[in-house]
Amino acid sequence: MKTVSVIGPDGDRVRLVGEQMERCARSVASPHREFRVLVAAGPEARPDCVVAVAGQPTAENLRVVRAVVGAMGVVVLLLDASLAPWPDIPGALRVNSADEAARVVRNLKVDMKRWFADAHRADSERLDRVRIAVRLSGGRLAKECAQIEDRDAAHATFVAGLRHAVVRHGVLFPSVDVAVPELPVAASSPVSRLETWLPLAGGLGAVAMGAGIGRAFDHVFIGLALGVLVAAVVVALRFKLQREHSARRRTGEIQQALQQHWAELITQVVARLHIPRVAEQVRQLESNGIGVAR
């Protein structure tokens, strides 16, 4: 059954029109043409239609009528011939009596098939927009968080940002596993073992070279000492460079593993996004008097 709110600046006239329309409503037996009158009901009552009992066309009254049209899409404007004429307002249906207003209300209906199709299209477009926005935000977050050295902090920052990217669209964050991923263990390759022995070989070469120079100048001990010193510097420098190289390589492996995990997490979140569908709510209105499928 439709609900009709009767509003206006003159409370006595509003109540009188409401009583007249209530009598008109009781005189109709068709289930899809019945309606219930709510006198001076506001938007919290969620009426299906609004009848505005027009007073003088003051700026305030015009603002109220336009606001009702903006909220409801249409308003039935009951005019008083003894008052100043009202200007044309898009969406305002002019009537001159309560009986005429009741007839207009009874005949109001919505093309439910078109409404449902429009709602279904809007739902699909919104879902696509949210999915694209979340995927783009997730990719941007993954690049930014990959620069954070602490992997736990990086993952926590990424998950928090991804959650915000979803919630800011008015959508619940889906139930997915957001635990810190297990990172691959650093593998010991033949190349890394070779790199470990290269500094030692270089050190031995430096000692041998120092000993040879000392023997050539008849100062074996001094040459050997210089060789040992050079060997120590060479070995320390090579080990330092090797550790830095290994650390950079390990950091790259961790970043790659995290980004791969985050990409999979983004895919799971996007696939499980659930957006309340307006089309389902529209379908439920088909049994309401204001919505007659045709």
C-alpha positions as CSV (number, residue, x, y, z in Angstrom):
1,M,0.0,0.0,0.0
2,K,1.2,3.5,-0.9
3,T,1.8,6.0,1.9
4,V,1.1,9.7,1.1
5,S,2.4,12.6,3.2
6,V,0.3,15.7,3.1
7,I,2.3,18.8,4.0
8,G,1.9,22.6,3.9
9,P,2.3,25.9,5.7
10,D,-1.3,26.0,6.9
11,G,-1.8,23.2,9.5
12,D,-5.6,23.4,9.5
13,R,-5.9,23.2,5.7
14,V,-3.4,20.3,5.7
15,R,-5.5,18.3,8.1
16,L,-8.6,19.0,6.1
17,V,-7.0,17.9,2.9
18,G,-5.7,14.8,4.7
19,E,-9.2,13.9,5.9
20,Q,-10.6,14.3,2.4
21,M,-8.0,12.2,0.8
22,E,-8.4,9.5,3.5
23,R,-12.1,9.3,2.6
24,C,-11.1,9.0,-1.1
25,A,-8.6,6.2,-0.2
26,R,-11.3,4.2,1.6
27,S,-13.6,4.4,-1.4
28,V,-11.3,2.4,-3.6
29,A,-11.2,-1.4,-3.3
30,S,-8.4,-2.2,-5.8
31,P,-5.3,-3.4,-3.9
32,H,-2.8,-1.6,-6.2
33,R,-4.7,1.7,-6.0
34,E,-5.1,2.0,-2.2
35,F,-3.1,4.5,-0.2
36,R,-2.6,5.6,3.4
37,V,-2.5,9.3,4.3
38,L,0.1,10.6,6.7
39,V,-0.6,14.2,7.8
40,A,2.5,16.4,8.1
41,A,4.8,13.4,7.9
42,G,8.5,14.2,7.2
43,P,11.1,12.2,5.3
44,E,11.7,9.9,8.3
45,A,8.3,8.3,7.6
46,R,9.6,7.4,4.1
47,P,6.4,8.2,2.2
48,D,5.9,7.0,-1.3
49,C,4.4,10.3,-2.5
50,V,4.0,13.8,-1.1
51,V,1.0,16.2,-1.6
52,A,2.0,19.8,-0.9
53,V,-1.0,22.0,0.1
54,A,0.3,25.2,-1.5
55,G,0.2,28.5,0.3
56,Q,1.6,31.7,-1.0
57,P,4.5,31.2,-3.4
58,T,7.0,32.7,-1.0
59,A,10.7,32.0,-1.4
60,E,10.6,29.5,1.6
61,N,7.6,27.6,0.2
62,L,9.2,27.4,-3.3
63,R,12.4,26.1,-1.6
64,V,10.5,23.4,0.2
65,V,8.6,22.2,-2.9
66,R,11.8,22.1,-4.9
67,A,13.5,20.2,-2.1
68,V,10.7,17.6,-2.1
69,V,10.9,17.2,-5.9
70,G,14.7,16.7,-5.5
71,A,14.2,14.0,-2.9
72,M,11.1,12.3,-4.3
73,G,11.3,13.0,-8.0
74,V,7.7,14.3,-8.1
75,V,5.3,16.2,-5.8
76,V,1.5,16.7,-6.1
77,L,0.9,20.5,-5.7
78,L,-2.6,21.3,-4.5
79,L,-3.2,25.0,-5.4
80,D,-5.6,27.5,-4.0
81,A,-7.2,29.7,-6.6
82,S,-7.7,32.5,-4.1
83,L,-3.9,32.8,-3.6
84,A,-1.2,34.2,-5.9
85,P,-0.4,31.9,-8.8
86,W,2.6,29.6,-8.5
87,P,5.4,29.4,-11.1
88,D,6.0,26.3,-13.1
89,I,8.2,23.9,-11.2
90,P,9.6,20.8,-13.0
91,G,8.4,17.7,-11.2
92,A,5.4,19.4,-9.6
93,L,2.0,18.0,-10.7
94,R,-0.7,20.7,-10.3
95,V,-4.1,19.8,-9.0
96,N,-7.0,22.0,-7.8
97,S,-8.9,19.7,-5.3
98,A,-8.3,16.9,-2.8
99,D,-10.3,14.5,-5.0
100,E,-8.0,15.3,-8.0
101,A,-5.0,14.9,-5.8
102,A,-6.3,11.4,-4.7
103,R,-6.8,10.4,-8.3
104,V,-3.3,11.4,-9.2
105,V,-1.9,9.5,-6.2
106,R,-3.8,6.4,-7.1
107,N,-2.6,6.5,-10.7
108,L,1.1,7.1,-9.8
109,K,3.2,4.1,-10.7
110,V,6.7,3.3,-11.7
111,D,7.9,1.4,-14.7
112,M,9.5,-1.4,-12.6
113,K,11.1,-3.2,-15.6
114,R,13.0,0.0,-16.6
115,W,13.8,0.8,-13.0
116,F,15.2,-2.6,-12.4
117,A,17.2,-2.5,-15.6
118,D,18.7,0.9,-14.7
119,A,19.4,-0.3,-11.1
120,H,21.1,-3.5,-12.4
121,R,23.3,-1.5,-14.8
122,A,24.2,1.0,-12.0
123,D,25.1,-1.9,-9.7
124,S,27.4,-3.4,-12.4
125,E,29.0,-0.1,-13.1
126,R,29.6,0.6,-9.4
127,L,31.1,-2.8,-8.9
128,D,33.5,-2.3,-11.8
129,R,34.5,1.1,-10.6
130,V,35.2,-0.2,-7.1
131,R,37.2,-3.1,-8.3
132,I,39.3,-0.9,-10.6
133,A,39.9,1.6,-7.8
134,V,40.9,-1.0,-5.3
135,R,43.2,-2.7,-7.8
136,L,44.9,0.6,-8.7
137,S,45.2,1.6,-5.0
138,G,46.6,-1.9,-4.1
139,G,49.3,-1.7,-6.9
140,R,50.3,1.8,-5.7
141,L,50.5,0.6,-2.1
142,A,52.6,-2.4,-3.0
143,K,55.3,-0.2,-4.7
144,E,55.4,2.1,-1.7
145,C,55.4,-0.5,1.0
146,A,58.1,-2.6,-0.8
147,Q,60.6,0.2,0.2
148,I,60.0,-0.4,4.0
149,E,62.9,-2.5,5.4
150,D,60.9,-4.2,8.2
151,R,58.8,-6.8,6.4
152,D,56.2,-7.0,9.2
153,A,55.8,-3.3,9.2
154,A,55.6,-3.3,5.4
155,H,52.9,-6.0,5.3
156,A,50.9,-4.3,8.1
157,T,51.1,-0.9,6.3
158,F,50.0,-2.6,3.0
159,V,47.0,-4.4,4.6
160,A,45.9,-1.2,6.4
161,G,46.1,0.8,3.2
162,L,44.2,-1.9,1.2
163,R,41.5,-2.1,3.9
164,H,41.1,1.7,3.7
165,A,41.0,1.6,-0.1
166,V,38.0,-0.8,0.2
167,V,36.1,0.8,3.1
168,R,36.3,4.3,1.6
169,H,33.9,3.1,-1.1
170,G,31.3,2.0,1.5
171,V,32.1,-1.7,1.1
172,L,33.0,-4.2,3.8
173,F,36.5,-5.6,3.6
174,P,36.1,-9.3,2.6
175,S,37.2,-12.2,4.8
176,V,40.7,-13.0,3.5
177,D,43.9,-14.2,5.1
178,V,46.0,-11.1,5.9
179,A,48.8,-12.8,7.9
180,V,52.4,-12.0,7.2
181,P,53.6,-14.4,4.4
182,E,56.4,-16.8,4.9
183,L,59.4,-15.6,2.9
184,P,61.7,-17.9,1.0
185,V,64.8,-19.1,2.8
186,A,68.1,-17.8,1.3
187,A,69.6,-20.6,-0.8
188,S,73.3,-21.4,-0.8
189,S,74.4,-21.6,-4.4
190,P,77.8,-22.7,-5.9
191,V,78.3,-19.1,-7.0
192,S,78.0,-17.9,-3.5
193,R,80.6,-20.5,-2.2
194,L,83.0,-19.5,-5.0
195,E,82.6,-15.8,-3.9
196,T,83.4,-16.9,-0.3
197,W,86.7,-18.4,-1.3
198,L,87.8,-15.6,-3.7
199,P,88.7,-13.1,-0.9
200,L,90.9,-15.8,0.7
201,A,92.6,-16.6,-2.6
202,G,93.2,-12.9,-3.1
203,G,94.7,-12.6,0.4
204,L,97.1,-15.5,-0.1
205,G,98.1,-13.9,-3.4
206,A,98.8,-10.6,-1.7
207,V,101.0,-12.4,1.0
208,A,102.9,-14.2,-1.7
209,M,103.4,-11.0,-3.7
210,G,104.7,-9.2,-0.5
211,A,107.1,-12.1,0.2
212,G,108.4,-12.1,-3.3
213,I,109.0,-8.3,-3.2
214,G,110.8,-8.6,0.2
215,R,113.0,-11.4,-1.2
216,A,113.9,-9.3,-4.2
217,F,115.0,-6.4,-2.0
218,D,116.6,-8.7,0.6
219,H,114.0,-7.7,3.2
220,V,111.8,-10.8,3.4
221,F,110.3,-10.0,6.8
222,I,109.3,-6.5,5.8
223,G,107.9,-7.8,2.5
224,L,106.0,-10.5,4.3
225,A,104.5,-8.0,6.8
226,L,103.4,-5.7,4.0
227,G,101.9,-8.7,2.2
228,V,100.0,-9.7,5.3
229,L,98.7,-6.1,5.7
230,V,97.6,-5.8,2.1
231,A,96.1,-9.3,2.3
232,A,94.1,-8.3,5.4
233,V,92.8,-5.1,3.7
234,V,91.9,-7.1,0.5
235,V,90.1,-9.8,2.4
236,A,88.2,-7.3,4.6
237,L,87.2,-5.2,1.6
238,R,86.1,-8.3,-0.4
239,F,84.1,-9.7,2.5
240,K,82.4,-6.3,3.0
241,L,81.5,-6.0,-0.6
242,Q,80.3,-9.6,-0.7
243,R,78.1,-9.0,2.4
244,E,76.6,-5.9,0.8
245,H,75.9,-7.7,-2.4
246,S,74.3,-10.6,-0.6
247,A,72.2,-8.2,1.5
248,R,71.0,-6.4,-1.6
249,R,70.2,-9.6,-3.3
250,R,68.3,-10.9,-0.3
251,T,66.4,-7.6,0.0
252,G,65.4,-7.9,-3.6
253,E,64.2,-11.5,-3.1
254,I,62.1,-10.4,-0.1
255,Q,60.6,-7.4,-2.0
256,Q,59.8,-9.7,-4.9
257,A,58.2,-12.3,-2.6
258,L,56.1,-9.6,-0.8
259,Q,54.9,-8.0,-4.0
260,Q,53.9,-11.3,-5.4
261,H,52.0,-12.1,-2.2
262,W,50.4,-8.7,-2.2
263,A,49.3,-9.1,-5.8
264,E,47.6,-12.4,-4.9
265,L,46.0,-10.7,-1.9
266,I,44.7,-7.9,-4.1
267,T,43.2,-10.4,-6.5
268,Q,41.4,-12.2,-3.6
269,V,40.0,-9.0,-2.2
270,V,38.8,-7.8,-5.6
271,A,37.2,-11.2,-6.4
272,R,35.4,-11.3,-3.0
273,L,34.1,-7.7,-2.9
274,H,30.4,-7.7,-2.1
275,I,28.5,-4.5,-2.8
276,P,24.8,-4.3,-1.7
277,R,22.8,-4.4,-4.9
278,V,20.1,-1.7,-5.5
279,A,18.4,-4.0,-8.0
280,E,17.5,-6.5,-5.3
281,Q,15.8,-3.7,-3.3
282,V,14.0,-2.5,-6.4
283,R,12.7,-6.1,-7.0
284,Q,11.2,-6.1,-3.6
285,L,9.2,-3.0,-4.4
286,E,7.2,-4.7,-7.1
287,S,4.6,-5.8,-4.5
288,N,4.2,-2.2,-3.3
289,G,1.4,-0.1,-4.7
290,I,3.6,2.6,-6.1
291,G,5.5,0.1,-8.2
292,V,3.5,-1.7,-10.8
293,A,5.5,-3.6,-13.3
294,R,4.5,-3.0,-16.9
